[in-house]
Amino acid sequence: MTGQGKAEGGSATPASARPGAGRPGGSDLHRRQRGKNIAVFLSLIALAVLIYVTSILRMGGH
Protein backbone atom coordinates (compact mmCIF):
# COMPACT_ATOMS: atom_id res chain seq x y z
CA MET A 1 0.00 0.00 0.00
CA THR A 2 2.98 2.37 -0.01
CA GLY A 3 2.79 3.02 -3.76
CA GLN A 4 -0.70 4.56 -3.70
CA GLY A 5 -1.59 8.21 -3.25
CA LYS A 6 1.15 10.78 -3.23
CA ALA A 7 4.77 9.80 -3.60
CA GLU A 8 6.78 9.23 -0.47
CA GLY A 9 8.40 12.44 0.75
CA GLY A 10 6.77 14.43 -2.04
CA SER A 11 3.81 16.69 -2.41
CA ALA A 12 0.47 15.82 -3.93
CA THR A 13 0.51 19.12 -5.84
CA PRO A 14 2.92 19.34 -8.78
CA ALA A 15 5.41 22.21 -8.69
CA SER A 16 3.83 23.86 -11.72
CA ALA A 17 0.44 24.09 -9.95
CA ARG A 18 1.75 25.81 -6.81
CA PRO A 19 1.17 29.59 -6.75
CA GLY A 20 4.34 31.52 -7.52
CA ALA A 21 6.37 28.42 -8.32
CA GLY A 22 7.08 29.48 -11.89
CA ARG A 23 8.56 32.89 -11.13
CA PRO A 24 11.69 33.81 -9.21
CA GLY A 25 11.01 34.87 -5.63
CA GLY A 26 7.60 33.23 -5.54
CA SER A 27 8.10 31.21 -2.38
CA ASP A 28 6.44 32.02 0.94
CA LEU A 29 9.76 33.24 2.32
CA HIS A 30 10.14 35.75 -0.51
CA ARG A 31 6.55 36.96 -0.15
CA ARG A 32 6.99 37.51 3.59
CA GLN A 33 10.25 39.35 3.02
CA ARG A 34 8.60 41.53 0.37
CA GLY A 35 5.81 42.37 2.82
CA LYS A 36 8.39 43.39 5.43
CA ASN A 37 10.24 45.50 2.88
CA ILE A 38 7.05 47.32 1.94
CA ALA A 39 6.27 47.95 5.62
CA VAL A 40 9.73 49.43 6.23
CA PHE A 41 9.42 51.58 3.09
CA LEU A 42 6.04 52.95 4.19
CA SER A 43 7.38 53.61 7.70
CA LEU A 44 10.28 55.61 6.28
CA ILE A 45 7.94 57.62 4.06
CA ALA A 46 5.68 58.33 7.05
CA LEU A 47 8.69 59.46 9.11
CA ALA A 48 9.86 61.77 6.31
CA VAL A 49 6.38 63.30 6.00
CA LEU A 50 6.16 63.76 9.78
CA ILE A 51 9.54 65.54 9.89
CA TYR A 52 8.58 67.71 6.91
CA VAL A 53 5.22 68.72 8.38
CA THR A 54 6.76 69.38 11.80
CA SER A 55 9.47 71.59 10.31
CA ILE A 56 6.93 73.55 8.22
CA LEU A 57 4.71 74.11 11.27
CA ARG A 58 7.64 75.25 13.40
CA MET A 59 8.87 77.71 10.75
CA GLY A 60 5.38 79.02 10.00
CA GLY A 61 4.49 79.60 13.65
CA HIS A 62 7.32 82.09 14.18
Residue pairs with C-beta under 8 A, 6 or more apart in sequence:
2 8
5 12
6 12
15 21
16 22
19 26
20 26
20 27
20 30
20 31
25 34
